[in-house]
């Protein structure tokens, strides 16, 4: 079954609410790892894209910790570059 535009927006808003509290820490961690503000910003964007995609593809329960997922993706993206 194809999702409606409303469902996609609702899921996107839910992801944003869950991920927003971690964005500063993600950026600070990325900045420490890369030592470059431009690379840190790129790393955070790539991390959010991957995490959002996984979040939308899977049915995650209420106990799901998006912070763990975000930092795992951040480190994985950093190591792969």
Secondary structure as a PSIPRED ss2 file (coil, helix, strand):
# PSIPRED VFORMAT (PSIPRED V4.0)

   1 X C   1.000  0.000  0.000
   2 X C   1.000  0.000  0.000
   3 X C   1.000  0.000  0.000
   4 X C   1.000  0.000  0.000
   5 X H   0.000  1.000  0.000
   6 X H   0.000  1.000  0.000
   7 X H   0.000  1.000  0.000
   8 X H   0.000  1.000  0.000
   9 X H   0.000  1.000  0.000
  10 X H   0.000  1.000  0.000
  11 X H   0.000  1.000  0.000
  12 X H   0.000  1.000  0.000
  13 X H   0.000  1.000  0.000
  14 X H   0.000  1.000  0.000
  15 X H   0.000  1.000  0.000
  16 X H   0.000  1.000  0.000
  17 X H   0.000  1.000  0.000
  18 X H   0.000  1.000  0.000
  19 X H   0.000  1.000  0.000
  20 X H   0.000  1.000  0.000
  21 X C   1.000  0.000  0.000
  22 X C   1.000  0.000  0.000
  23 X H   0.000  1.000  0.000
  24 X H   0.000  1.000  0.000
  25 X H   0.000  1.000  0.000
  26 X H   0.000  1.000  0.000
  27 X H   0.000  1.000  0.000
  28 X H   0.000  1.000  0.000
  29 X H   0.000  1.000  0.000
  30 X H   0.000  1.000  0.000
  31 X H   0.000  1.000  0.000
  32 X H   0.000  1.000  0.000
  33 X H   0.000  1.000  0.000
  34 X H   0.000  1.000  0.000
  35 X C   1.000  0.000  0.000
  36 X C   1.000  0.000  0.000
  37 X H   0.000  1.000  0.000
  38 X H   0.000  1.000  0.000
  39 X H   0.000  1.000  0.000
  40 X H   0.000  1.000  0.000
  41 X H   0.000  1.000  0.000
  42 X H   0.000  1.000  0.000
  43 X H   0.000  1.000  0.000
  44 X H   0.000  1.000  0.000
  45 X H   0.000  1.000  0.000
  46 X H   0.000  1.000  0.000
  47 X H   0.000  1.000  0.000
  48 X H   0.000  1.000  0.000
  49 X H   0.000  1.000  0.000
  50 X H   0.000  1.000  0.000
  51 X H   0.000  1.000  0.000
  52 X H   0.000  1.000  0.000
  53 X H   0.000  1.000  0.000
  54 X H   0.000  1.000  0.000
  55 X H   0.000  1.000  0.000
  56 X H   0.000  1.000  0.000
  57 X H   0.000  1.000  0.000
  58 X C   1.000  0.000  0.000
  59 X C   1.000  0.000  0.000
  60 X C   1.000  0.000  0.000
  61 X C   1.000  0.000  0.000
  62 X C   1.000  0.000  0.000
  63 X C   1.000  0.000  0.000
  64 X C   1.000  0.000  0.000
  65 X C   1.000  0.000  0.000
  66 X H   0.000  1.000  0.000
  67 X H   0.000  1.000  0.000
  68 X H   0.000  1.000  0.000
  69 X H   0.000  1.000  0.000
  70 X H   0.000  1.000  0.000
  71 X H   0.000  1.000  0.000
  72 X H   0.000  1.000  0.000
  73 X H   0.000  1.000  0.000
  74 X H   0.000  1.000  0.000
  75 X H   0.000  1.000  0.000
  76 X H   0.000  1.000  0.000
  77 X H   0.000  1.000  0.000
  78 X H   0.000  1.000  0.000
  79 X H   0.000  1.000  0.000
  80 X H   0.000  1.000  0.000
  81 X C   1.000  0.000  0.000
